[in-house]
Amino acid sequence: MLSAAENFTLYIRNFIRFSKFDFSKSNVLETTDRKYLKSCYYNETTGQYCPVFRLGDIVQRAGHNFQDMAVEGGSIGIRIEWRCDLDKGYSECHPQYNFTLLNTENTTKYKLK
């Protein structure tokens, strides 16, 4: 039962704005393809602007096993860091995601990366 939840997805929408430089950007690919978000998953190299994450991938990126967490429970924090070089332009501003276990009960059981 819970194993199916590993393939559930989470949509994480995020915006940044540097008003002083009249610059703003979203973590979603600007496209006219209405099917894009229904068919993409986040990937650091090929899908950097697809904010759709599998729950199993999020737990794995936090350094944990989904099946263990499904049984024992847990909370994961999501940090989005934008790396931007505004001197180089719009194409040099990218989101980076970091997932971390938040609950302290399991922190001793699981080794954090």
Summary of the structure (lengths in Angstrom):
residues: 113
radius of gyration: 16.3
end to end distance: 28.2
largest distance: 50.2
contacts: 259
relative contact order: 0.21
helix: 27%
strand: 30%
